[in-house]
Amino acid sequence: MKIASAIMSLATVAMLWGCGSKSTETTDTTDFADSTNEAMAEGAATDSASAVAEDDAEFAVEAANGGMAEVALSKIAEEKATDPKVKSFAKQMITDHTKANDELKTLAMSKNITLPAAPNEEKQKAAADLGKKTGSDFDKAYIAQMKKDHDATVKLFEDAQKEVKDAELKAFIDKTLPVIKAHAEHVKAMDKSK
């Protein structure tokens, strides 16, 4: 009965989301994922065995959003960067963040957490703005964006280390945070050399 209630809540959210979107509007898949997870948490609130804390789901959505954005920005950099060190860094970002994104997707599926299908509008705008740049201006803008994003991601993961309740999600955080910190240090060193 509790599962049926959660499914009904999910179906209602999906139906309302679908009805409210117009073809001329862009939809923010992170908002949809958050709404879906909220509905699932409310529907499963009394079933503690299957319910993941809403805060844990919010972390997963935010981490997925950032991870997808890193890959998207780095794919642009892999093609447009002029500095071989920037290209190499971009390639490493694609490898590491794709791996983490895949691990997070698998974990989220096992926890019935809905993740966004694409980066949010803010991250998409950053990618579009970056894509308009060329030459050394591109390299500098990419490094600046990576520095900003990795600082925010380190904070997100450090906060989540203290707040996330799910043991498997905590293990993902503990495994991934050192990699993100290494990226942050690497990009800071690259920024100083520019």
C-alpha positions in Angstrom: 0.0 0.0 0.0 2.8 2.4 0.9 4.6 1.7 -2.4 1.3 2.2 -4.3 1.0 5.6 -2.6 4.5 6.5 -3.6 3.9 5.5 -7.2 0.7 7.5 -7.3 2.6 10.5 -6.0 5.3 10.0 -8.5 2.7 9.6 -11.3 1.0 12.8 -10.2 4.2 14.8 -10.2 5.2 13.4 -13.6 1.7 14.2 -15.0 1.7 17.8 -13.6 5.3 18.4 -14.8 4.4 17.2 -18.3 1.2 19.3 -18.4 3.0 22.4 -17.3 5.9 22.3 -19.8 5.5 24.0 -23.1 7.7 23.4 -26.1 9.1 26.9 -25.9 10.2 26.6 -22.3 13.3 25.0 -21.1 12.7 22.6 -18.3 15.2 22.2 -15.5 15.7 18.5 -15.0 17.3 19.1 -11.5 14.0 20.7 -10.4 12.1 17.8 -11.7 14.4 15.3 -10.0 14.1 17.1 -6.7 10.3 17.2 -7.0 10.1 13.6 -7.8 12.4 12.6 -4.9 10.3 14.8 -2.6 7.1 13.0 -3.6 8.8 9.6 -3.2 10.1 10.6 0.3 6.6 11.8 1.3 5.0 8.6 0.0 7.5 6.4 1.6 8.0 8.3 4.8 6.4 5.6 7.0 8.5 2.9 5.3 11.9 3.6 6.7 13.5 0.5 5.1 12.9 1.9 1.6 12.9 5.6 2.1 16.1 7.5 1.6 16.3 10.8 3.5 15.2 13.7 1.4 18.5 15.5 2.2 20.4 12.5 0.9 18.4 12.6 -2.4 19.0 16.4 -2.7 22.8 15.8 -2.4 22.6 13.1 -5.1 20.8 15.4 -7.4 23.2 18.3 -6.8 26.2 16.0 -7.2 24.8 14.5 -10.5 24.1 18.0 -11.8 27.7 19.1 -11.1 29.2 16.0 -12.4 27.3 16.1 -15.7 28.3 19.8 -16.1 32.0 19.0 -15.5 31.8 16.4 -18.3 29.9 18.7 -20.7 32.3 21.7 -20.1 35.4 19.4 -20.4 34.2 17.9 -23.7 34.0 21.5 -25.0 37.5 22.1 -23.7 38.9 18.9 -25.2 38.0 20.3 -28.6 38.6 24.1 -28.2 41.4 24.4 -25.7 44.7 25.7 -27.2 47.0 24.8 -24.3 47.9 21.1 -24.2 47.8 21.2 -20.4 44.2 22.4 -20.5 43.3 19.7 -23.0 44.9 17.1 -20.8 43.1 18.4 -17.7 39.8 18.3 -19.7 40.4 14.7 -20.7 41.1 13.8 -17.1 37.9 15.5 -16.0 35.8 13.6 -18.6 37.3 10.3 -17.4 37.0 10.9 -13.6 33.6 12.6 -13.7 32.1 10.1 -16.1 33.2 7.3 -13.7 31.8 9.1 -10.7 28.6 9.9 -12.5 28.1 6.3 -13.5 28.7 5.1 -9.9 26.2 7.7 -8.6 23.6 6.7 -11.2 23.9 3.0 -10.2 23.7 3.9 -6.5 20.7 6.3 -7.1 18.8 3.6 -9.0 19.3 1.1 -6.1 17.9 3.8 -3.7 15.0 4.9 -5.9 16.5 8.4 -6.2 15.7 10.2 -9.4 18.7 12.1 -10.9 18.5 14.9 -13.4 18.8 13.9 -17.1 20.9 16.9 -17.9 22.7 19.7 -16.1 20.5 22.5 -14.9 19.8 25.7 -16.8 22.6 27.6 -14.9 25.2 25.0 -15.9 23.9 24.8 -19.5 24.2 28.6 -19.8 27.8 28.4 -18.5 28.6 25.8 -21.1 27.0 28.0 -23.9 28.9 31.0 -22.7 32.2 29.0 -22.6 31.6 27.6 -26.1 31.5 31.1 -27.5 35.1 31.8 -26.5 38.2 31.0 -28.5 42.0 30.8 -28.1 43.6 31.7 -24.8 40.4 33.5 -23.7 38.7 30.0 -23.9 41.5 28.4 -21.9 41.3 31.1 -19.1 37.5 30.9 -19.0 37.5 27.1 -18.7 40.1 27.1 -15.9 38.2 29.9 -14.1 34.9 27.9 -14.4 36.7 24.6 -13.3 38.1 26.4 -10.3 34.7 27.8 -9.3 32.9 24.5 -9.8 35.4 22.4 -8.0 35.5 24.8 -5.0 31.7 24.5 -4.8 31.8 20.7 -5.3 34.4 20.2 -2.6 32.1 22.2 -0.2 29.1 20.1 -1.3 30.9 16.8 -0.6 32.4 18.0 2.7 29.0 19.2 4.0 27.4 15.9 2.8 30.1 13.9 4.7 28.6 15.3 7.9 24.9 15.3 6.9 24.2 12.3 4.6 22.6 9.4 6.5 22.7 6.6 3.9 25.8 4.4 4.4 26.3 3.6 0.7 26.0 7.3 -0.3 28.5 8.1 2.5 30.9 5.6 1.1 30.5 7.2 -2.4 31.2 10.6 -0.9 34.3 9.3 1.0 35.7 7.6 -2.1 35.0 10.6 -4.5 35.9 13.6 -2.3 39.7 13.0 -2.5 39.5 12.9 -6.3 37.5 16.1 -6.4 40.0 17.8 -4.0 42.9 16.7 -6.3 41.1 18.3 -9.3 40.6 21.5 -7.3 44.3 21.6 -6.4 45.3 20.8 -10.0 43.1 23.6 -11.5 44.4 26.1 -8.9 47.9 25.4 -9.9 47.0 25.8 -13.6 45.2 29.0 -12.8 48.4 30.4 -11.2 50.4 29.6 -14.2 48.1 31.4 -16.6 
